[in-house]
Amino acid sequence: MQVMIKKVVVGLVLFLVVAVGGLSLAGIPPNVIIYGPGVATGIGSKLLCSAEFVIGNSREQAFDDLVQYDPILSQLTISYDEEAKTVTTSLFGLKRKTASYIPGLGCSVDYAGYNQRQGLQLQSTQSSNAPWPAGNRVGAPRPEIQTLLEDLLQKDNAAGLNTRALLVVHSGEIVGEAYGQEMSAESPLLGWSMAKSLNAIMLGNLEMRGVIDLKAKAGFSQWQADGRADITIENLLNMTDGLRFSEQYAPGDDATAMLFTSASSSEYVLDMPLAAEPGTRFNYSSGTANILSRLYTDTLGGPQAAYDNFVDAIYRPMGFQNAVYETDAGGVFMGSSYFYASARDWARMGLMMLNGGEINGQRIVTEDWVTRATTPNQSDNDKAYGYQWWLNAGNSSYRFANLPADAYYANGNRQQSMMIIPSRDTVVVRLGWTAGGYPLGQHVGQILDAL
């Protein structure tokens, strides 16, 4: 029997070697062949589950959004279970993954042995009809701003840019908002990496309350025997931690492996070695953001305490109405990517930053934290990045030459943006699903001119 098993295993290995070699000669890279099915079923089940049960997209819209990432995703076999609230995908029978939905917690890919997420005791959150930002009641827009936003959205979508929300806050009020492609003011839309900025706010809140020192060493046990012991929390916040993490998003790359094939995103990254001395090199890393989520969780005592703290200290005080912060299978917030929120909720974050850390009569972070969060880092290669916030100024030239120097912003895949311009007392939110470039600077410039 052992000899037979050995022959079968050797045969399978030889088959895979020949298959990989043949497909490589056909122009398909080996990493796509080896890692592609796992990534495809991971991204497929996760995004389609959230589109179905969090956003409420049509299935056609959700599928169109998904296949923008790669044509191979059009070959997924998809199964929806409306009763169990799951989405299962498979690719040619090579891989099969299921993502499940929990009301108030969104979707995550399921992994054997990881049930922390299912065990969380969730709090009820109710919407309010109080005036924005405390609630969802918004006054009449400024006609010229409303007309401009509707015109920009119409032109965007005629050009295939898939803009779904444009919203402007000026002097503390929503002065215009426009929605397209079946979305509304209540639609919770995926911000992708804009979640990183929320992540930083959550840690800033812990600092304000004396729970954590952001200047201190991160202190993970895995790092104590080598140079990673010198990584500070501030290094992590401004992405100068020095960890070797690749953000290329190809099959087999760190980012795709972490997001779509790993049960614990933070565990995946904690094992990364150093590639640079901490504090010297900026390296944009979704892995670093998920380490910060793990730090938030560990500092508070585990997933349940972290969830409760988020609801009590962030969600309710901020006045969020239509927001869902998803976790990985281990119950740790996906601080790199998975915060779904309406344009009005994203704008609440921007207003809080404009107000120096206050909103709805409550202080979320200190004014000093806001200053530090929007101050250039001290890296050798890219200083125009603060505490998980992109900065217009800090390098030899502005990121947006036509916008004020003090502008800073949260930014996410598919051209999500929350632009904050303190000198103009303005926040501009753009949400959509754009595969290529987007004229963000041009649009924000037009809005500022109109204001």
MOJOQUI-V944277 format. One record per pair of residues at least 6 apart in sequence whose C-alpha atoms are under 8 Angstrom apart, sorted by sequence separation. I is the first residue (numbers start at 0). J is the second residue. D is the distance in whole Angstrom. If there is no record, write none. Layout:
i: (I & I)
j: (J & J)
d: (D & D)
//
This chain:
i: (22 & 23 & 50 & 51 & 66 & 79 & 80 & 89 & 100 & 127 & 128 & 129 & 130 & 131 & 155 & 156 & 167 & 168 & 178 & 205 & 206 & 222 & 234 & 246 & 247 & 248 & 249 & 250 & 257 & 258 & 261 & 296 & 299 & 326 & 327 & 351 & 356 & 357 & 376 & 383 & 384 & 391 & 392 & 410 & 419 & 420 & 22 & 50 & 51 & 65 & 66 & 79 & 88 & 89 & 99 & 100 & 127 & 128 & 129 & 130 & 155 & 166 & 167 & 168 & 206 & 245 & 246 & 247 & 248 & 257 & 325 & 326 & 351 & 356 & 357 & 375 & 376 & 383 & 391 & 397 & 409 & 410 & 419 & 50 & 78 & 79 & 87 & 88 & 98 & 99 & 126 & 127 & 128 & 130 & 166 & 167 & 245 & 246 & 296 & 324 & 325 & 350 & 356 & 375 & 376 & 383 & 390 & 391 & 408 & 409 & 418 & 419 & 20 & 77 & 78 & 87 & 88 & 98 & 99 & 126 & 166 & 167 & 202 & 219 & 231 & 244 & 245 & 296 & 324 & 355 & 356 & 375 & 376 & 383 & 384 & 408 & 409 & 417 & 418 & 19 & 22 & 51 & 77 & 78 & 87 & 98 & 99 & 152 & 166 & 218 & 230 & 244 & 257 & 295 & 355 & 356 & 374 & 375 & 383 & 408 & 417 & 418 & 47 & 50 & 62 & 77 & 86 & 87 & 97 & 98 & 152 & 165 & 166 & 217 & 257 & 326 & 347 & 355 & 373 & 374 & 382 & 383 & 391 & 407 & 408 & 416 & 417 & 76 & 77 & 85 & 86 & 96 & 97 & 152 & 164 & 165 & 216 & 217 & 325 & 351 & 356 & 373 & 381 & 382 & 391 & 392 & 406 & 407 & 416 & 417 & 19 & 75 & 76 & 85 & 86 & 96 & 152 & 164 & 165 & 216 & 217 & 324 & 325 & 356 & 372 & 373 & 381 & 391 & 392 & 406 & 407 & 415 & 416 & 19 & 47 & 75 & 76 & 85 & 163 & 164 & 216 & 217 & 324 & 325 & 355 & 371 & 372 & 391 & 392 & 406 & 415 & 416 & 46 & 47 & 75 & 76 & 84 & 85 & 163 & 164 & 216 & 217 & 323 & 324 & 371 & 372 & 373 & 375 & 390 & 391 & 405 & 406 & 414 & 415 & 74 & 75 & 83 & 84 & 101 & 162 & 163 & 215 & 216 & 322 & 323 & 372 & 374 & 390 & 391 & 405 & 414 & 415 & 427 & 74 & 84 & 148 & 162 & 163 & 214 & 215 & 322 & 323 & 352 & 373 & 375 & 390 & 403 & 405 & 414 & 415 & 47 & 103 & 148 & 162 & 163 & 164 & 213 & 214 & 215 & 268 & 322 & 375 & 389 & 390 & 413 & 414 & 46 & 161 & 163 & 164 & 213 & 214 & 268 & 321 & 322 & 388 & 389 & 403 & 413 & 414 & 213 & 321 & 388 & 389 & 413 & 414 & 265 & 268 & 269 & 320 & 388 & 389 & 413 & 43 & 264 & 268 & 322 & 387 & 388 & 413 & 414 & 321 & 414 & 244 & 265 & 320 & 423 & 152 & 264 & 265 & 319 & 152 & 318 & 148 & 149 & 152 & 244 & 265 & 148 & 149 & 243 & 265 & 302 & 319 & 43 & 145 & 148 & 149 & 242 & 243 & 257 & 302 & 318 & 144 & 145 & 242 & 243 & 317 & 144 & 145 & 242 & 243 & 254 & 317 & 39 & 43 & 52 & 145 & 241 & 242 & 243 & 254 & 39 & 44 & 140 & 141 & 142 & 241 & 242 & 140 & 141 & 241 & 317 & 373 & 40 & 138 & 139 & 140 & 240 & 241 & 296 & 39 & 137 & 140 & 240 & 241 & 48 & 199 & 240 & 241 & 246 & 48 & 239 & 240 & 241 & 244 & 246 & 293 & 402 & 47 & 239 & 241 & 245 & 246 & 292 & 293 & 401 & 239 & 240 & 241 & 244 & 292 & 401 & 45 & 131 & 239 & 240 & 241 & 292 & 317 & 318 & 399 & 402 & 44 & 131 & 239 & 244 & 292 & 316 & 317 & 402 & 44 & 234 & 238 & 239 & 289 & 291 & 316 & 401 & 44 & 234 & 237 & 238 & 289 & 43 & 227 & 238 & 289 & 316 & 227 & 231 & 238 & 288 & 289 & 317 & 226 & 230 & 240 & 288 & 316 & 40 & 52 & 221 & 229 & 230 & 287 & 40 & 221 & 238 & 286 & 40 & 48 & 226 & 227 & 285 & 313 & 39 & 48 & 49 & 236 & 285 & 312 & 44 & 45 & 48 & 53 & 235 & 236 & 44 & 45 & 52 & 53 & 235 & 36 & 40 & 44 & 40 & 41 & 236 & 40 & 49 & 235 & 36 & 37 & 49 & 36 & 37 & 48 & 232 & 45 & 45 & 45 & 264 & 44 & 263 & 262 & 263 & 262 & 263 & 353 & 41 & 262 & 263 & 349 & 353 & 264 & 349 & 349 & 346 & 353 & 345 & 353 & 350 & 217 & 349 & 346 & 346 & 346 & 345 & 342 & 211 & 342 & 210 & 342 & 198 & 192 & 195 & 198 & 202 & 198 & 201 & 281 & 279 & 280 & 281 & 278 & 279 & 280 & 281 & 278 & 279 & 280 & 281 & 280 & 281 & 201 & 204 & 201 & 56 & 55 & 54 & 54 & 53 & 54 & 187 & 186 & 187 & 185 & 187 & 198 & 197 & 195 & 237 & 239 & 194 & 195 & 194 & 195 & 193 & 194 & 192 & 193 & 194 & 191 & 192 & 194 & 191 & 192 & 193 & 190 & 191 & 190 & 191 & 237 & 189 & 190 & 237 & 113 & 189 & 190 & 236 & 237 & 238 & 189 & 190 & 236 & 237 & 108 & 188 & 189 & 197 & 236 & 110 & 187 & 188 & 109 & 187 & 188 & 233 & 108 & 186 & 187 & 188 & 186 & 187 & 185 & 186 & 184 & 207 & 184 & 206 & 207 & 184 & 204 & 203 & 204 & 203 & 204 & 203 & 200 & 200 & 203 & 166 & 165 & 166 & 164 & 168 & 171 & 166 & 168 & 119 & 120 & 119 & 133 & 134 & 122 & 132 & 133 & 134 & 135 & 121 & 132 & 133 & 134 & 115 & 199 & 122 & 199 & 198 & 196 & 124 & 196 & 195 & 196 & 127 & 195 & 126 & 125 & 126 & 116 & 116 & 119 & 38 & 116 & 115 & 116 & 196 & 114 & 115 & 116 & 195 & 35 & 113 & 114 & 115 & 132 & 34 & 35 & 42 & 113 & 193 & 34 & 38 & 42 & 192 & 193 & 31 & 33 & 38 & 41 & 105 & 107 & 110 & 192 & 193 & 31 & 40 & 41 & 104 & 105 & 106 & 107 & 108 & 109 & 191 & 192 & 30 & 31 & 39 & 103 & 104 & 105 & 106 & 107 & 108 & 190 & 191 & 192 & 30 & 38 & 104 & 105 & 107 & 190 & 191 & 37 & 38 & 104 & 190 & 193 & 37 & 193 & 191 & 193 & 190 & 132 & 133 & 190 & 132 & 190 & 189 & 188 & 171 & 169 & 170 & 169 & 170 & 169 & 168 & 169 & 167 & 168 & 167 & 168 & 167 & 166 & 167 & 165 & 166 & 165 & 166 & 164 & 165 & 164 & 165 & 163 & 164 & 162 & 163 & 164 & 162 & 163 & 162 & 163 & 53 & 161 & 162 & 160 & 161 & 162 & 160 & 161 & 160 & 159 & 160 & 160 & 54 & 53 & 151 & 147 & 144 & 144 & 143 & 144 & 68 & 67 & 64)
j: (28 & 29 & 56 & 57 & 72 & 85 & 86 & 95 & 106 & 133 & 134 & 135 & 136 & 137 & 161 & 162 & 173 & 174 & 184 & 211 & 212 & 228 & 240 & 252 & 253 & 254 & 255 & 256 & 263 & 264 & 267 & 302 & 305 & 332 & 333 & 357 & 362 & 363 & 382 & 389 & 390 & 397 & 398 & 416 & 425 & 426 & 29 & 57 & 58 & 72 & 73 & 86 & 95 & 96 & 106 & 107 & 134 & 135 & 136 & 137 & 162 & 173 & 174 & 175 & 213 & 252 & 253 & 254 & 255 & 264 & 332 & 333 & 358 & 363 & 364 & 382 & 383 & 390 & 398 & 404 & 416 & 417 & 426 & 58 & 86 & 87 & 95 & 96 & 106 & 107 & 134 & 135 & 136 & 138 & 174 & 175 & 253 & 254 & 304 & 332 & 333 & 358 & 364 & 383 & 384 & 391 & 398 & 399 & 416 & 417 & 426 & 427 & 29 & 86 & 87 & 96 & 97 & 107 & 108 & 135 & 175 & 176 & 211 & 228 & 240 & 253 & 254 & 305 & 333 & 364 & 365 & 384 & 385 & 392 & 393 & 417 & 418 & 426 & 427 & 29 & 32 & 61 & 87 & 88 & 97 & 108 & 109 & 162 & 176 & 228 & 240 & 254 & 267 & 305 & 365 & 366 & 384 & 385 & 393 & 418 & 427 & 428 & 58 & 61 & 73 & 88 & 97 & 98 & 108 & 109 & 163 & 176 & 177 & 228 & 268 & 337 & 358 & 366 & 384 & 385 & 393 & 394 & 402 & 418 & 419 & 427 & 428 & 88 & 89 & 97 & 98 & 108 & 109 & 164 & 176 & 177 & 228 & 229 & 337 & 363 & 368 & 385 & 393 & 394 & 403 & 404 & 418 & 419 & 428 & 429 & 32 & 88 & 89 & 98 & 99 & 109 & 165 & 177 & 178 & 229 & 230 & 337 & 338 & 369 & 385 & 386 & 394 & 404 & 405 & 419 & 420 & 428 & 429 & 33 & 61 & 89 & 90 & 99 & 177 & 178 & 230 & 231 & 338 & 339 & 369 & 385 & 386 & 405 & 406 & 420 & 429 & 430 & 61 & 62 & 90 & 91 & 99 & 100 & 178 & 179 & 231 & 232 & 338 & 339 & 386 & 387 & 388 & 390 & 405 & 406 & 420 & 421 & 429 & 430 & 90 & 91 & 99 & 100 & 117 & 178 & 179 & 231 & 232 & 338 & 339 & 388 & 390 & 406 & 407 & 421 & 430 & 431 & 443 & 91 & 101 & 165 & 179 & 180 & 231 & 232 & 339 & 340 & 369 & 390 & 392 & 407 & 420 & 422 & 431 & 432 & 65 & 121 & 166 & 180 & 181 & 182 & 231 & 232 & 233 & 286 & 340 & 393 & 407 & 408 & 431 & 432 & 65 & 180 & 182 & 183 & 232 & 233 & 287 & 340 & 341 & 407 & 408 & 422 & 432 & 433 & 233 & 341 & 408 & 409 & 433 & 434 & 286 & 289 & 290 & 341 & 409 & 410 & 434 & 65 & 286 & 290 & 344 & 409 & 410 & 435 & 436 & 344 & 437 & 268 & 289 & 344 & 447 & 177 & 289 & 290 & 344 & 178 & 344 & 175 & 176 & 179 & 271 & 292 & 176 & 177 & 271 & 293 & 330 & 347 & 72 & 174 & 177 & 178 & 271 & 272 & 286 & 331 & 347 & 174 & 175 & 272 & 273 & 347 & 175 & 176 & 273 & 274 & 285 & 348 & 71 & 75 & 84 & 177 & 273 & 274 & 275 & 286 & 72 & 77 & 173 & 174 & 175 & 274 & 275 & 174 & 175 & 275 & 351 & 407 & 75 & 173 & 174 & 175 & 275 & 276 & 331 & 75 & 173 & 176 & 276 & 277 & 85 & 236 & 277 & 278 & 283 & 86 & 277 & 278 & 279 & 282 & 284 & 331 & 440 & 86 & 278 & 280 & 284 & 285 & 331 & 332 & 440 & 279 & 280 & 281 & 284 & 332 & 441 & 86 & 172 & 280 & 281 & 282 & 333 & 358 & 359 & 440 & 443 & 86 & 173 & 281 & 286 & 334 & 358 & 359 & 444 & 87 & 277 & 281 & 282 & 332 & 334 & 359 & 444 & 88 & 278 & 281 & 282 & 333 & 88 & 272 & 283 & 334 & 361 & 273 & 277 & 284 & 334 & 335 & 363 & 273 & 277 & 287 & 335 & 363 & 88 & 100 & 269 & 277 & 278 & 335 & 89 & 270 & 287 & 335 & 90 & 98 & 276 & 277 & 335 & 363 & 90 & 99 & 100 & 287 & 336 & 363 & 96 & 97 & 100 & 105 & 287 & 288 & 97 & 98 & 105 & 106 & 288 & 90 & 94 & 98 & 95 & 96 & 291 & 96 & 105 & 291 & 93 & 94 & 106 & 94 & 95 & 106 & 291 & 106 & 107 & 108 & 327 & 108 & 327 & 327 & 328 & 328 & 329 & 419 & 108 & 329 & 331 & 417 & 421 & 333 & 418 & 419 & 417 & 424 & 417 & 425 & 426 & 294 & 426 & 426 & 427 & 428 & 428 & 428 & 298 & 429 & 298 & 430 & 288 & 285 & 288 & 291 & 295 & 292 & 295 & 378 & 377 & 378 & 379 & 377 & 378 & 379 & 380 & 378 & 379 & 380 & 381 & 381 & 382 & 309 & 312 & 313 & 181 & 186 & 186 & 187 & 187 & 188 & 321 & 321 & 322 & 321 & 323 & 334 & 334 & 334 & 376 & 378 & 334 & 335 & 335 & 336 & 335 & 336 & 335 & 336 & 337 & 335 & 336 & 338 & 336 & 337 & 338 & 336 & 337 & 337 & 338 & 384 & 337 & 338 & 385 & 262 & 338 & 339 & 385 & 386 & 387 & 339 & 340 & 386 & 387 & 259 & 339 & 340 & 348 & 387 & 262 & 339 & 340 & 262 & 340 & 341 & 386 & 262 & 340 & 341 & 342 & 341 & 342 & 341 & 342 & 341 & 364 & 342 & 364 & 365 & 343 & 363 & 363 & 364 & 364 & 365 & 365 & 363 & 364 & 368 & 342 & 342 & 343 & 342 & 346 & 350 & 346 & 350 & 302 & 303 & 303 & 317 & 318 & 307 & 317 & 318 & 319 & 320 & 307 & 318 & 319 & 320 & 302 & 386 & 310 & 387 & 387 & 386 & 315 & 387 & 387 & 388 & 320 & 388 & 320 & 320 & 321 & 326 & 327 & 330 & 250 & 328 & 328 & 329 & 409 & 328 & 329 & 330 & 409 & 250 & 328 & 329 & 330 & 347 & 250 & 251 & 258 & 329 & 409 & 251 & 255 & 259 & 409 & 410 & 249 & 251 & 256 & 259 & 323 & 325 & 328 & 410 & 411 & 250 & 259 & 260 & 323 & 324 & 325 & 326 & 327 & 328 & 410 & 411 & 250 & 251 & 259 & 323 & 324 & 325 & 326 & 327 & 328 & 410 & 411 & 412 & 251 & 259 & 325 & 326 & 328 & 411 & 412 & 259 & 260 & 326 & 412 & 415 & 260 & 416 & 415 & 417 & 415 & 358 & 359 & 416 & 359 & 430 & 430 & 430 & 424 & 423 & 424 & 424 & 425 & 425 & 425 & 426 & 425 & 426 & 426 & 427 & 427 & 427 & 428 & 427 & 428 & 428 & 429 & 428 & 429 & 429 & 430 & 429 & 430 & 429 & 430 & 431 & 430 & 431 & 431 & 432 & 323 & 431 & 432 & 431 & 432 & 433 & 432 & 433 & 433 & 433 & 434 & 437 & 339 & 339 & 442 & 446 & 446 & 449 & 449 & 450 & 434 & 434 & 432)
d: (8 & 6 & 5 & 7 & 5 & 6 & 6 & 4 & 4 & 8 & 5 & 6 & 4 & 6 & 7 & 6 & 6 & 6 & 7 & 6 & 6 & 5 & 5 & 7 & 8 & 6 & 7 & 7 & 8 & 7 & 7 & 6 & 6 & 4 & 6 & 5 & 6 & 6 & 5 & 6 & 5 & 5 & 7 & 5 & 6 & 6 & 8 & 8 & 7 & 7 & 6 & 5 & 6 & 7 & 5 & 7 & 5 & 5 & 6 & 6 & 6 & 7 & 6 & 7 & 7 & 6 & 7 & 7 & 5 & 5 & 6 & 5 & 5 & 5 & 7 & 5 & 7 & 5 & 5 & 7 & 6 & 7 & 5 & 8 & 6 & 7 & 7 & 6 & 6 & 6 & 7 & 6 & 5 & 8 & 8 & 5 & 5 & 5 & 7 & 7 & 6 & 7 & 5 & 5 & 6 & 7 & 8 & 6 & 7 & 5 & 6 & 7 & 8 & 7 & 5 & 6 & 7 & 5 & 6 & 7 & 6 & 6 & 8 & 8 & 7 & 6 & 6 & 5 & 8 & 8 & 6 & 6 & 6 & 6 & 8 & 5 & 7 & 7 & 5 & 6 & 8 & 8 & 6 & 6 & 4 & 4 & 7 & 6 & 4 & 7 & 6 & 8 & 6 & 7 & 7 & 6 & 8 & 5 & 4 & 4 & 6 & 6 & 8 & 6 & 8 & 5 & 6 & 6 & 6 & 6 & 8 & 6 & 6 & 8 & 8 & 8 & 8 & 5 & 8 & 5 & 5 & 6 & 8 & 6 & 6 & 8 & 4 & 5 & 7 & 7 & 5 & 7 & 6 & 8 & 7 & 5 & 7 & 8 & 6 & 8 & 8 & 5 & 8 & 6 & 8 & 6 & 7 & 5 & 6 & 6 & 7 & 6 & 5 & 6 & 7 & 7 & 7 & 6 & 7 & 6 & 6 & 6 & 6 & 7 & 5 & 7 & 7 & 6 & 7 & 6 & 7 & 8 & 5 & 8 & 6 & 6 & 6 & 4 & 8 & 5 & 6 & 5 & 5 & 8 & 6 & 7 & 4 & 7 & 8 & 4 & 6 & 7 & 8 & 7 & 5 & 8 & 6 & 6 & 5 & 6 & 4 & 5 & 6 & 6 & 8 & 8 & 7 & 7 & 8 & 5 & 6 & 7 & 8 & 5 & 7 & 7 & 8 & 6 & 8 & 8 & 5 & 5 & 6 & 7 & 5 & 7 & 8 & 7 & 6 & 7 & 7 & 6 & 7 & 8 & 8 & 6 & 7 & 6 & 6 & 6 & 5 & 6 & 7 & 7 & 8 & 4 & 7 & 7 & 7 & 8 & 8 & 7 & 8 & 8 & 8 & 7 & 7 & 6 & 8 & 6 & 4 & 5 & 6 & 7 & 7 & 7 & 7 & 7 & 6 & 8 & 5 & 6 & 7 & 6 & 7 & 7 & 5 & 8 & 5 & 6 & 6 & 6 & 6 & 6 & 5 & 8 & 7 & 8 & 7 & 8 & 6 & 7 & 6 & 7 & 7 & 7 & 7 & 8 & 8 & 8 & 7 & 7 & 7 & 8 & 5 & 7 & 8 & 7 & 6 & 5 & 5 & 8 & 8 & 7 & 8 & 7 & 7 & 8 & 7 & 6 & 6 & 6 & 5 & 8 & 7 & 7 & 6 & 8 & 6 & 6 & 8 & 6 & 7 & 7 & 5 & 6 & 6 & 7 & 6 & 6 & 4 & 5 & 7 & 7 & 8 & 8 & 7 & 7 & 5 & 6 & 8 & 7 & 6 & 8 & 7 & 5 & 8 & 6 & 7 & 5 & 6 & 4 & 8 & 7 & 7 & 8 & 7 & 5 & 8 & 6 & 7 & 8 & 7 & 8 & 8 & 5 & 7 & 7 & 5 & 7 & 7 & 5 & 6 & 6 & 7 & 8 & 6 & 6 & 7 & 7 & 5 & 6 & 7 & 7 & 7 & 8 & 7 & 6 & 8 & 8 & 6 & 6 & 8 & 8 & 8 & 5 & 8 & 7 & 7 & 6 & 7 & 6 & 8 & 5 & 8 & 5 & 7 & 6 & 7 & 7 & 6 & 6 & 7 & 6 & 6 & 8 & 7 & 7 & 7 & 6 & 6 & 8 & 6 & 6 & 6 & 8 & 6 & 5 & 7 & 7 & 8 & 7 & 6 & 6 & 8 & 7 & 6 & 8 & 5 & 8 & 5 & 7 & 7 & 7 & 8 & 8 & 6 & 7 & 7 & 7 & 7 & 6 & 8 & 8 & 5 & 7 & 7 & 7 & 8 & 8 & 8 & 7 & 7 & 8 & 7 & 6 & 6 & 8 & 6 & 5 & 7 & 8 & 8 & 6 & 7 & 5 & 6 & 6 & 8 & 6 & 6 & 7 & 6 & 6 & 6 & 6 & 8 & 6 & 8 & 6 & 6 & 6 & 7 & 7 & 6 & 6 & 6 & 5 & 6 & 7 & 7 & 7 & 8 & 7 & 6 & 8 & 8 & 6 & 7 & 7 & 7 & 8 & 7 & 8 & 6 & 7 & 8 & 6 & 7 & 6 & 8 & 8 & 8 & 7 & 7 & 8 & 6 & 7 & 7 & 7 & 8 & 6 & 7 & 5 & 7 & 7 & 5 & 6 & 6 & 6 & 6 & 6 & 6 & 8 & 8 & 7 & 8 & 7 & 8 & 8 & 6 & 5 & 7 & 6 & 6 & 7 & 6 & 6 & 8 & 6 & 8 & 5 & 6 & 7 & 6 & 5 & 6 & 7 & 8 & 5 & 6 & 7 & 6 & 7 & 5 & 5 & 4 & 8 & 8 & 7 & 6 & 7 & 7 & 6 & 7 & 6 & 5 & 7 & 6 & 6 & 7 & 5 & 8 & 4 & 7 & 5 & 6 & 8 & 5 & 7 & 8 & 6 & 6 & 5 & 5 & 8 & 4 & 6 & 8 & 8 & 7 & 4 & 8 & 5 & 8 & 6 & 8 & 6 & 6 & 7 & 8 & 6 & 7 & 6 & 8 & 5 & 6 & 8 & 8 & 8 & 7 & 7 & 7 & 7 & 8 & 7 & 7 & 7 & 8 & 8 & 8 & 7 & 6 & 7 & 6 & 8 & 8 & 5 & 8 & 7 & 8 & 6 & 8 & 7 & 8 & 6 & 8 & 6 & 8 & 7 & 8 & 5 & 6 & 6 & 7 & 8 & 5 & 7 & 8 & 7 & 8 & 8 & 6 & 6 & 7 & 6 & 6 & 7 & 5 & 4 & 8 & 5 & 6 & 7 & 5 & 6 & 5 & 8 & 8 & 6 & 5 & 5 & 7 & 6 & 8 & 5 & 8 & 8 & 7 & 5 & 6 & 7 & 7 & 6 & 5 & 5 & 8 & 6 & 6 & 7 & 6 & 7 & 8 & 6 & 8 & 4 & 6 & 7 & 8 & 6 & 6 & 5 & 8 & 6 & 7 & 8 & 5 & 6 & 6 & 5 & 5 & 8 & 6 & 6 & 6 & 7 & 6 & 7 & 8 & 7 & 6 & 7 & 7 & 8 & 6 & 8 & 6 & 8 & 7 & 7 & 8 & 7 & 8 & 8 & 6 & 6 & 7 & 5 & 5 & 7 & 7 & 5 & 6 & 6 & 5 & 6 & 7 & 7 & 5 & 6 & 7 & 7 & 5 & 6 & 7 & 8 & 5 & 7 & 6 & 7 & 6 & 5 & 4 & 8 & 8 & 5 & 7 & 8 & 5 & 7 & 7 & 6 & 5 & 8 & 8 & 7 & 8 & 8 & 8 & 8 & 7 & 7 & 7 & 7 & 8 & 7 & 7)
//
